[in-house]
Amino acid sequence: MSSGNKWFLFLQSTKRTLHEWPMLRILPVIFIGIACSTPSRFIANKSLVKPWTEKLSQSAKADAPYIAKFQKHGKLLIYVAAAHQYGTDSPTFKTFEHAISLYKPQVVVIEGVAADHHARQVVLDRLVQCEAISFRDCGENLYSIYVANREGIAWVSGEPEEGLLRKSLVKQGYNKSDIAFFYDDLFELHKRRHQ
């Protein structure tokens, strides 16, 4: 591949569903924008993006973790499907290590980490604590950042900035109460998962 081609690695949990977070329907469009390394004539056909449902999840042929490879027009995108696991001996962490070793990406796009500068510094500070305990209490997104930093690979958040997310939701017709309940549900879901 020529040096102009971009390699992407997506790390995303397969446990989240649009049933839990219905407003996440806008994210595929954001990811499509990130994945294009050069301007092109491609236009996203949103009708081809199916909502991820429990029924669809149960019919999926592969259980996480796994690596999926997408290649077209000399471009390569690697997707690592992650199970929420902890510790450097977990299958998810090993799968991520294998993907980095095998594909040597130029950038890693990570789900579950806020995009703003303050959050980035908080994550970097947390990595020191995580490394000290072999990531026993730290998820796959933090480990991905750790490995990317260790290998000198750039990483970015795959999450939209909060302001852009709110503006997009308002543009789609959600009112302030809908958005507030979304964030409240998101907080409660996060709290339940980490109890």
N, C-alpha and C positions, 0 to 999 in steps of 0.2 A: 504494500500500500504506500502511496506517496505521502510525503510529510504534511501535505495540506489536508489530508483526511483526519477527521476527529474520531476518537474512540470514546464511547460513553459507557458507564457502568451504572445501572440503576439498582438501588437497594430499596426494596419496598416490602412491607409486611403483606402477607396474603390473608391475614385474619380480619382486616378491616373490610366492611361492606358498605355499599351505598344505603343499605337499610339502616345501619347505625349512624351514618353521616351523609344524609341525602344531598347536602349542598356541595359535596366533593365532585359532583358531575362536571364541574368546570375544569378540573385538574388535567384530564387528558389533553385538552387544547393547550394548556400551559406546557406540558411535557413535549408535545409535538413541536412547539416553538423552540424549546431548549435543544431538541435533538437535531435540528437543522443547523449544520455548521456553515452553510453558504446559502445565499438567496436562491430560491428555486421557483419553478412554476407550480409546485405542488400546493394544493389547497386542501386543508383538513375537511374530510367529509364526516361531520359529527354523527350522522345517522348510522355509521358503521361501528361506532363505539357503543357497545352494549353495557347497560348497568350491571355491575357485579352483584349478583344476588346469592342468597344461601343455596338456592337450587342449582345455580350455575357453579357455585363453589363445590358442591357435592359431586357434580358431574365432571369436574376437572380430573384429568388423568394423572397428574403428578402432585405429590405432596411436597411442601417446602421442607428443607431447602433444595433448590435446584438452580441450574444455570440455563438460560435461554439465549440463543444467539440469533440476531436479526441482521441480515446483510442485504444491501441493495445499492446499486450504482457505486460500488467501491467504498461504501461506508459500512461501518460495523457498529452495532449497538449490542452490548451485553447486558442482560437483565439477571440479577440475582434475586430470586424469590426467597424471602427469609421467613423463618418461624421465629416467634419471640422466644429467644433463648439467652442464657447468660453463661459467661465463662469461656475461656479460650479453648476448652476441649469440646464445646458444643458443635454439632454438625453445621449449624449456620455459620459460625465463625470460621470453621475449617473450609466451608464452601467459598466463603468470601476470600480467604487467603489463596485458595486454589485459583479462583477467577483472576485475582490480581497477578499472581505468578504466571499464569498461562497467557493472559491477554495484554498485560502491561498497558493499561489504559492511560490516556492523557489527562482525563478528568473523571472524578467520581461524583455522581449526583446522588444525594442522600435524602431520604424521606425522614420526616419526623424531627427535623432540626430547623428552628426558625431562621429566616433569611437575614434578619437585621444584624448590624455590627455588634450590638451589646450581647445578643444571644450567642454569637460566634465566640466572644471572649469567655462567656460563662462555660461553653462547651470545652474550650481549650483548657480552662482551669480544672474542669471536672475530669479531663483525661488523665491528669497527674494522679488523682485519687483512684481512678479506675485501674490504671496500670499497677499501682501498688497492691491491689487485691486481685490481680489476674482477671479483671472484668467480671467477677462473681456477681456483682449487683449492677452491672452496666449492660445496656442492651446492644443489639447489633449495629444500630446507627452510630453509637459512640465508638465501637470497635472499628467500624469502617473508617471513621475519621482518623483514628489512631494509626491504622495500617496505611492509609493514604499519606499521612504526615511522615510516617517512618520511611516510606518508599519514595518520598519526594513528588507525590502525585497531587495535583490541584484537586480541591473538592469544593462543591457548592451545594447549597440547599436546594432541594427539589420542591420546597414549599413556597407558595406565593407570599409576598409581603402582606402583612395584615391589612394595611391600607388599601392595597390593590384588590385583595379578596373582598373586603367590605364594599368597595365601589362596584365591583363586578356583581355582587349579590343584589345591591340596590338597583343596578341597571337591569337585572333579570326580574325585578318586581318584588323582591323580598323587602319587607319593612323592618324597621329597627327592632321591633319585638321579635320577629322571626330570627334575626341575626343574634340577638341577645340570648334567646333560647338555644340556638345552635351552639354558641360558645359555652353556655351553661351545661348542655348535654355533653359536649366535648370534654369539659372539665370533669364531670361526674364519671364518664367512661374512663378517662385517664386515671382518676382516683381509684376506681374499682379494680382496674388492671394491676395497679401497683400496691394493693393491700395484701 
